[in-house]
Structures are given as structure tokens and as C-alpha cells.
Amino acid sequence: MKITVFTPTYNRGYIIENLYKSLQRQTFTDFEWLVVDDGSKDNTEELFDRWEKEDNNFNIRYYKKENGGKCRAINYALDKAKGELFFTVDSDDYLTNDALEKINKWENKLDKSKKFAGIVANLGTDEHKTINNFFKEEYLDLSLLERYSYCEDNKKVLDGERAFIFYTEVHRKYKYPEFEGEKFMTEAVTWNRMANDGYIVRYFNDIICIYEYLEDGLTKAGNKLFLENPRGYGLWLKEKAIFEKKSCLELMKIYYSYYSEIYNLYSISEVAKYIDVPKIYIQICSIFKKTKQILNTK
């Protein structure tokens, strides 16, 4: 089939029906809904027992596994997906009625001689409103590393969260590293790796996914998730800096920033291990921070 709509979910029985109903309203029906329940303890399983029996124009495949975090759920789903395209839609979001029709139309127009990883569209608080900036062109073909710095009129226009749709076979080559004891890693780890290997995506301004930031969501958890998952956080910071060809001085600034965020939670040896640098680098960061603290007290 053309599209796998993938949803990782955890204790979202109270809201995931909004997404289900939006899938029922889709004007394009060559898709499956693949759901990985990350160990929910609410009524999510009962909902899917009922929904799988309902008469829909699409297949629902529901799997329940031990809680391991979103990126492990993505890895699991990539092995199960049957669609040519892999579209991750969170359980507290829902789609515009023509979302999948637009994705199909956009993908059909991609130049297959180029190294496309997929498509990126917009998220909104409703079908007409988004906190993200718009760009002037009909679309942009860029790498996912370029999104960090791309500007128009001195304003970053690819900021904010977006809807990412990847070719399944491409995404399978870029699964998430899994660290024992950690359950969170920014999805940008694999996006940056794709970009570093020469893949590009096509950006659109169109809003195809409606979101709401909930109190139990990953976005609300903010920086706390990074601090509690230092290996994944360190991996993202270091690889991003290397891929962007930062200088040695810029790298040291990044190591210092990372150390400053977590030094009161982990030892110097642990920090060095988590960001995968020689211990001496973090010792230098520690000395610099202590010196700075002393000077600030005078």
C-alpha cells in the first residue's frame, strides 16, 4: 500500500479517537493504520479491539509491547510497516481530511532521480493557524540539517515541529540507537544522519496535522527528558555539531554547555561517556565552570 500511518501511544485512550475519526474521513484510502501501544494501562487495548472489527476503508494493525519510549516504538513499527511511505502521527494529533491525499500527490511529483528521503508538511492548531513560520516558495528541497539555519528575510522559516513523512525503506536504514535505561531520544538523531548521507526532503507550508500540547505529552516534558536521557541527548548534540562541521572551539563550547546542564546529576566520567569524548575534555569544562562560578561570586 502507499502509506503507513504510524501512531505510538501510551495511555491516550481518552483522546486517540480524534485521530481514528480523522482517518475515517480521509479522501485517500490506500493506507494502513499501524499502532504500537507502548505498555498502556488504560482502555487503549479495548478501544482497538472494537475498532479493528469496524467496517473501515483501511486496515488497523495494533501491537502492544513493553514500555520503551517513542523511538523504540518507531524501530518496532518500521519492521512491521507495509506502506511505501511511513508517516508518524502522535496519538494526541489528528489529520486534516485531505492530508493523505496531499501526501500521495506530493510524492508522485518528486524527482525520483534525486535522493529524496521524503516530505515535510506543517502542523497547526487548526487547519488555518500555525505557530510555525511560512516560506515564500511553493516548496523547498533541502536537507534536514539545513532546517537549522535556513532563513528568509533574516528570519528562520523552518522552525517548530512539523509533519515528517519518509520513504519506509529509507527510514529502515536509519533506526534509532537504543541505550539501556533510557526511553527518550530526539527524532532529529536519524533525520540528521539521513541529511549527512546526502538525503533531502521536500518542505510544504500546508497544514495537514492538527496538534494540541497536552500535560502528559513529550513536548510539555521539555528539557527534563534530555537530562534524564543523557546518552541520547549527548549523541544528538555531538553528531549535529560534527555534521555541521563545527570547529574545535565550537565543539568545546558544545561540550561545556552539555556539561553545564547535567554536571549536578552525573560524574565527570559519566558525562564524558555519555557524549563520547575523552575525559580530559570534560575535566577542562569542569575547571572552566568552577572558575566562572568563583569569579561570579566576587
C-alpha positions as CSV (number, residue, x, y, z in Angstrom):
1,M,0.0,0.0,0.0
2,K,1.0,3.6,-0.4
3,I,1.1,5.0,3.2
4,T,1.6,3.6,6.7
5,V,0.2,6.0,9.2
6,F,2.1,5.0,12.3
7,T,1.0,6.0,15.8
8,P,2.9,5.3,19.0
9,T,0.7,5.6,22.0
10,Y,0.8,5.4,25.8
11,N,-2.3,5.9,28.0
12,R,-4.0,8.0,25.4
13,G,-7.4,6.2,25.4
14,Y,-9.1,9.4,26.3
15,I,-8.0,11.3,23.1
16,I,-6.8,8.9,20.4
17,E,-10.4,8.6,19.0
18,N,-9.9,12.0,17.4
19,L,-7.2,10.6,15.2
20,Y,-9.2,7.5,14.4
21,K,-12.2,9.6,13.3
22,S,-9.9,11.7,11.1
23,L,-8.6,8.6,9.4
24,Q,-12.1,7.6,8.7
25,R,-12.7,10.9,7.0
26,Q,-9.6,10.7,4.7
27,T,-10.3,11.3,1.0
28,F,-7.4,8.9,0.1
29,T,-7.8,5.4,1.4
30,D,-4.7,3.4,0.2
31,F,-3.2,3.3,3.7
32,E,-2.9,1.3,6.9
33,W,-3.0,2.5,10.5
34,L,-0.2,0.8,12.4
35,V,-0.4,1.4,16.1
36,V,2.3,0.4,18.7
37,D,0.9,0.6,22.2
38,D,3.9,1.3,24.5
39,G,2.5,-0.5,27.5
40,S,-0.7,1.5,28.2
41,K,-2.5,0.8,31.4
42,D,-5.8,2.4,30.4
43,N,-8.5,1.4,28.0
44,T,-6.5,1.7,24.8
45,E,-6.4,-2.0,24.1
46,E,-10.2,-2.3,24.5
47,L,-10.7,0.6,22.0
48,F,-8.7,-1.2,19.4
49,D,-10.3,-4.5,20.0
50,R,-13.6,-2.7,19.0
51,W,-12.2,-0.5,16.2
52,E,-10.4,-3.4,14.4
53,K,-13.9,-5.0,13.9
54,E,-15.5,-1.9,12.5
55,D,-16.1,-1.5,8.7
56,N,-13.4,0.8,7.6
57,N,-11.7,1.5,4.2
58,F,-8.3,0.9,5.8
59,N,-6.6,-1.8,7.9
60,I,-5.8,-1.3,11.5
61,R,-2.9,-3.2,13.0
62,Y,-2.4,-2.9,16.7
63,Y,0.5,-4.2,18.7
64,K,1.1,-3.9,22.4
65,K,4.6,-4.1,23.8
66,E,6.6,-3.3,27.0
67,N,7.1,0.4,27.6
68,G,10.3,1.5,26.0
69,G,9.7,5.0,24.6
70,K,8.8,6.5,21.3
71,C,12.0,5.8,19.4
72,R,11.9,2.1,20.3
73,A,8.3,2.1,19.1
74,I,9.3,3.6,15.8
75,N,12.0,1.0,15.4
76,Y,9.5,-1.7,16.1
77,A,6.9,-0.2,13.7
78,L,9.5,0.1,10.9
79,D,9.8,-3.7,10.9
80,K,6.1,-4.1,10.6
81,A,5.2,-1.3,8.2
82,K,3.7,-2.3,4.8
83,G,3.4,1.2,3.3
84,E,5.8,2.8,0.8
85,L,5.7,5.9,2.9
86,F,5.9,6.0,6.7
87,F,4.1,8.8,8.4
88,T,4.4,9.2,12.2
89,V,1.3,10.8,13.7
90,D,1.2,11.2,17.5
91,S,-1.8,9.9,19.5
92,D,-2.8,13.4,20.6
93,D,-2.9,14.7,17.0
94,Y,-5.3,14.3,14.1
95,L,-5.2,14.8,10.4
96,T,-7.0,17.1,8.0
97,N,-9.4,15.3,5.8
98,D,-7.2,15.6,2.7
99,A,-3.8,15.0,4.5
100,L,-3.1,11.6,2.9
101,E,-4.4,12.7,-0.5
102,K,-1.9,15.6,-0.4
103,I,1.0,13.3,0.6
104,N,0.2,11.0,-2.3
105,K,0.1,13.9,-4.7
106,W,3.3,15.4,-3.5
107,E,5.2,12.1,-3.5
108,N,4.1,11.4,-7.1
109,K,5.7,14.7,-8.2
110,L,9.1,14.0,-6.6
111,D,12.0,13.7,-9.0
112,K,13.0,10.0,-8.4
113,S,16.5,10.7,-9.8
114,K,17.2,12.8,-6.7
115,K,18.0,11.4,-3.3
116,F,14.7,12.2,-1.5
117,A,14.1,10.8,2.0
118,G,10.5,12.0,2.0
119,I,8.3,15.0,2.6
120,V,7.7,17.5,5.4
121,A,4.5,19.4,5.9
122,N,3.1,21.7,8.5
123,L,1.4,21.2,11.9
124,G,-1.3,23.6,13.1
125,T,-3.5,24.4,16.0
126,D,-6.3,24.2,13.4
127,E,-6.5,23.9,9.6
128,H,-5.6,27.5,9.1
129,K,-3.4,28.5,12.0
130,T,0.2,27.5,13.0
131,I,2.9,29.0,15.2
132,N,5.4,28.0,12.5
133,N,6.8,30.5,10.0
134,F,5.9,30.2,6.3
135,F,8.4,30.3,3.5
136,K,7.7,32.2,0.2
137,E,8.1,29.4,-2.3
138,E,5.6,26.7,-3.2
139,Y,8.0,24.2,-1.7
140,L,11.7,23.8,-0.6
141,D,14.0,21.0,-1.4
142,L,16.6,20.9,1.5
143,S,18.4,18.5,3.7
144,L,17.2,18.1,7.3
145,L,20.4,19.7,8.5
146,E,19.7,22.8,6.6
147,R,16.5,23.4,8.5
148,Y,18.5,24.6,11.5
149,S,19.8,27.7,9.7
150,Y,17.6,28.3,6.6
151,C,16.3,31.9,6.6
152,E,14.2,34.2,4.5
153,D,14.4,38.0,5.2
154,N,16.7,37.2,8.1
155,K,14.1,35.0,9.7
156,K,14.2,31.3,10.3
157,V,11.3,29.7,8.5
158,L,11.7,26.0,9.2
159,D,11.5,26.3,12.9
160,G,8.9,24.5,15.1
161,E,7.5,21.0,14.9
162,R,6.4,19.6,11.6
163,A,4.8,16.5,10.0
164,F,7.5,14.2,8.7
165,I,6.7,11.5,6.0
166,F,9.6,9.3,5.0
167,Y,10.1,6.5,2.5
168,T,9.8,3.4,4.6
169,E,12.9,1.8,3.0
170,V,15.0,4.9,3.7
171,H,13.8,5.2,7.3
172,R,14.6,1.5,7.9
173,K,18.2,2.2,7.2
174,Y,18.2,4.9,10.0
175,K,16.7,3.3,13.1
176,Y,17.3,4.8,16.5
177,P,20.2,3.7,18.7
178,E,18.8,2.2,21.9
179,F,20.5,2.8,25.2
180,E,19.8,0.7,28.2
181,G,17.9,2.6,30.9
182,E,16.9,5.4,28.5
183,K,13.5,5.8,26.9
184,F,13.8,9.1,25.1
185,M,15.8,10.4,22.2
186,T,15.0,13.3,19.8
187,E,13.9,12.0,16.4
188,A,16.4,14.5,14.9
189,V,19.1,11.9,15.5
190,T,18.1,9.9,12.5
191,W,17.0,12.9,10.5
192,N,20.4,14.4,10.8
193,R,22.0,11.1,9.8
194,M,19.9,11.0,6.7
195,A,21.0,14.5,5.8
196,N,24.6,13.8,6.4
197,D,24.4,10.9,3.9
198,G,23.0,13.2,1.2
199,Y,19.3,12.8,1.5
200,I,16.9,15.7,1.0
201,V,13.2,16.3,1.8
202,R,10.6,18.5,0.2
203,Y,9.0,21.0,2.5
204,F,5.5,22.3,2.2
205,N,3.7,25.1,4.0
206,D,0.3,23.2,4.0
207,I,-1.1,22.2,7.4
208,I,-2.0,18.5,7.3
209,C,-1.9,17.7,11.0
210,I,-3.6,19.3,14.0
211,Y,-1.9,19.2,17.4
212,E,-2.5,20.1,21.0
213,Y,0.2,20.2,23.6
214,L,-1.1,18.1,26.4
215,E,0.2,17.9,30.0
216,D,1.2,14.3,29.5
217,G,3.0,14.9,26.2
218,L,6.7,14.8,25.4
219,T,6.8,18.4,24.4
220,K,5.5,19.5,27.8
221,A,8.1,17.4,29.5
222,G,10.7,19.7,27.8
223,N,14.3,19.7,28.9
224,K,13.6,17.2,31.7
225,L,13.6,14.4,29.1
226,F,17.0,15.3,27.8
227,L,18.5,15.5,31.3
228,E,17.1,12.1,32.2
229,N,18.3,10.5,29.0
230,P,21.9,11.8,28.7
231,R,23.3,9.3,26.2
232,G,20.6,10.1,23.6
233,Y,21.0,13.8,24.3
234,G,24.8,13.7,24.0
235,L,24.6,11.7,20.8
236,W,22.3,14.2,19.1
237,L,24.4,17.2,20.2
238,K,27.7,15.7,19.2
239,E,26.6,14.3,15.8
240,K,24.8,17.5,14.9
241,A,28.0,19.5,15.6
242,I,30.2,17.1,13.6
243,F,27.8,17.0,10.7
244,E,27.7,20.8,10.6
245,K,31.5,20.8,10.6
246,K,31.9,22.9,13.7
247,S,35.4,24.0,14.7
248,C,37.3,22.5,17.6
249,L,36.5,25.6,19.6
250,E,32.8,25.4,18.8
251,L,32.8,21.7,19.8
252,M,34.3,22.5,23.1
253,K,31.6,25.1,23.7
254,I,29.0,22.5,23.0
255,Y,30.7,20.1,25.4
256,Y,30.8,22.8,28.0
257,S,27.1,23.6,27.5
258,Y,26.2,19.9,27.8
259,Y,28.3,19.5,31.0
260,S,26.7,22.7,32.5
261,E,23.3,21.2,32.0
262,I,23.9,17.8,33.7
263,Y,27.0,18.2,35.9
264,N,25.0,18.1,39.1
265,L,23.4,14.8,38.0
266,Y,26.3,12.9,36.7
267,S,30.1,12.5,37.4
268,I,32.7,13.8,35.0
269,S,33.5,10.3,33.9
270,E,29.8,9.7,33.1
271,V,29.4,12.9,31.2
272,A,32.4,12.1,29.1
273,K,31.0,8.7,28.4
274,Y,27.6,10.0,27.5
275,I,28.8,12.5,25.0
276,D,31.6,10.1,23.9
277,V,34.7,12.3,24.3
278,P,38.0,11.9,26.2
279,K,37.5,12.5,29.9
280,I,40.1,15.4,29.8
281,Y,37.7,17.4,27.7
282,I,35.0,17.3,30.4
283,Q,37.6,17.9,33.1
284,I,38.5,21.1,31.3
285,C,34.8,22.1,31.2
286,S,34.6,21.4,34.9
287,I,37.6,23.6,35.7
288,F,36.2,26.4,33.5
289,K,32.8,26.2,35.1
290,K,34.3,26.3,38.7
291,T,36.5,29.3,37.7
292,K,33.5,31.1,36.3
293,Q,31.5,30.4,39.4
294,I,34.3,31.8,41.6
295,L,34.6,34.9,39.5
296,N,30.8,35.5,39.6
297,T,30.8,35.4,43.4
298,K,33.4,38.2,43.7
